[in-house]
Amino acid sequence: MKLKKLTIGSTELPGNLLLAPMADVTNLAFRLLCRQYGADLTYTEMIHSDALVNENRKAIMKGLTNREDWPFGVQLVGNSPESLREAALLVEEEFRPVVIDVNMGCPAKCITRAGCGSTLLKSPELVHKIISGLADALETPVSAKVRILEREEESLEIARLIEDAGALALTVHGRTAGQMYSGNSDLRQIRAIKKELSIPVIANGDIRDEESAENALEFTGCDGLMVGRAAMGNPFIFRRIRHYLETGEKLEPDPQTRQLEDFEAYITLLEEHGLLPSINLRMHAQWFTKGLHGSRYIREKISGMKDARSIIELMKTSCQENY
Ligand SMILES: Cc1cc2nc3c(=O)[nH]c(=O)nc-3n(C[C@H](O)[C@H](O)[C@H](O)COP(=O)(O)O)c2cc1C
């Protein structure tokens, strides 16, 4: 049995498989679906602290989570300790999540230009101020999600500093910001960070199937695994990995109907939670129907459709042979 329990603060999770925060992906409906398939903790898409504090509080908080969405973490992005603290306090009061995470890894220009995401890693003092400010102000555990730095020693330094500042967990994506998504996630650096810290360390990057999950856990000795891109359109991956870590056996390959059933369940959840109008349906359809017969036709027809029943009908008729 290789699946371990993961404890963050006072919350003991039944396992250690986490869904990564992903902008435009990990909305409430998608998180619920991943949870049904065995994700032990899911995170919201990153939320900018300034937006939460100054502008769109109501719009952001509406549909962010609900009672079934437990346990979940909220990820904030920002670079002002004051704004992050204020936003985190709002989140804590409203939602009581398991953990409030600070994004210190996003390499996208629109984020780094504003001094947020991975740019923070160049300012250790600011990182310390942000994490200690949050840890002092909140009852909720605070965590950070980082990318590695060029030199291992620099990564270790920032990881130690995050722990010393009061974070109760750290997620490490084993690529530098400069790499974006190229190359492979460096499990050696993740392992070195895990060895260095006492708080739970969660390994992230390139976990795409049963073997990569087992290998990342064994090689790094990490306390948890976070799955990102491999879950897009494929929430069933959590059941696969979980089953394998629990039993050492692999589940049968997916029948094509599985993808369509999952997409149908996803559309239904989006509609139930009023989220259908706010997502790029064509993009999500692309992920869920990858490799399926009739998927191109579905994608072409689907954009602009906002009614769940007609979308599901379209899927069924387009893929009749294998549905
Ligand atoms: C579409 C997309 C959106 C993402 N958004 C976020 C985000 O909001 N916050 C964050 O910390 N990381 C974000 N990431 C990075 C992932 O959380 C994860 O660290 C990265 O994809 C590496 O893991 P993977 O190899 O399992 O995909 C995003 C990645 C993708 C592909």
The ligand as a Tripos MOL2 file, in Angstrom:
@<TRIPOS>MOLECULE
LIG
   31    33     1     0     0
SMALL
NO_CHARGES

@<TRIPOS>ATOM
      1 C1         -3.8310   25.5260  -17.8510 C.3       1 LIG1
      2 C2         -2.9460   25.6270  -16.6310 C.ar      1 LIG1
      3 C3         -3.2620   26.5280  -15.6370 C.ar      1 LIG1
      4 C4         -2.4610   26.6130  -14.4970 C.ar      1 LIG1
      5 N1         -2.8090   27.4800  -13.5040 N.ar      1 LIG1
      6 C5         -2.1140   27.4810  -12.3320 C.ar      1 LIG1
      7 C6         -2.5460   28.2590  -11.2210 C.ar      1 LIG1
      8 O1         -3.5840   28.9280  -11.2570 O.2       1 LIG1
      9 N2         -1.7760   28.2070  -10.0870 N.ar      1 LIG1
     10 C7         -0.6490   27.4410  -10.0020 C.ar      1 LIG1
     11 O2          0.0100   27.4230   -8.9540 O.2       1 LIG1
     12 N3         -0.2220   26.6960  -11.0360 N.ar      1 LIG1
     13 C8         -0.9390   26.6850  -12.1750 C.ar      1 LIG1
     14 N4         -0.5590   25.8600  -13.1950 N.ar      1 LIG1
     15 C9          0.5910   24.9560  -12.9930 C.3       1 LIG1
     16 C10         0.0900   23.5910  -12.4400 C.3       1 LIG1
     17 O3         -0.5210   23.7500  -11.1860 O.3       1 LIG1
     18 C11         1.2650   22.6110  -12.3040 C.3       1 LIG1
     19 O4          2.1900   23.1380  -11.3910 O.3       1 LIG1
     20 C12         1.9690   22.3550  -13.6140 C.3       1 LIG1
     21 O5          1.0570   22.1510  -14.6640 O.3       1 LIG1
     22 C13         2.9160   21.1430  -13.5160 C.3       1 LIG1
     23 O6          2.2160   19.9780  -13.1760 O.3       1 LIG1
     24 P1          1.7860   18.8790  -14.2990 P.3       1 LIG1
     25 O7          3.0440   18.4530  -14.9910 O.co2     1 LIG1
     26 O8          1.1290   17.8010  -13.5150 O.co2     1 LIG1
     27 O9          0.8690   19.5750  -15.2570 O.co2     1 LIG1
     28 C14        -1.3180   25.7850  -14.3490 C.ar      1 LIG1
     29 C15        -1.0020   24.8870  -15.3770 C.ar      1 LIG1
     30 C16        -1.8030   24.7870  -16.4990 C.ar      1 LIG1
     31 C17        -1.4510   23.7900  -17.5670 C.3       1 LIG1
@<TRIPOS>BOND
     1     1     2 1
     2     2     3 ar
     3     2    30 ar
     4     3     4 ar
     5     4     5 ar
     6     4    28 ar
     7     5     6 ar
     8     6     7 ar
     9     6    13 1
    10     7     8 2
    11     7     9 ar
    12     9    10 ar
    13    10    11 2
    14    10    12 ar
    15    12    13 ar
    16    13    14 ar
    17    14    15 1
    18    14    28 ar
    19    15    16 1
    20    16    17 1
    21    16    18 1
    22    18    19 1
    23    18    20 1
    24    20    21 1
    25    20    22 1
    26    22    23 1
    27    23    24 1
    28    24    25 2
    29    24    26 1
    30    24    27 1
    31    28    29 ar
    32    29    30 ar
    33    30    31 1
@<TRIPOS>SUBSTRUCTURE
     1 LIG1         1 GROUP 0 **** ****
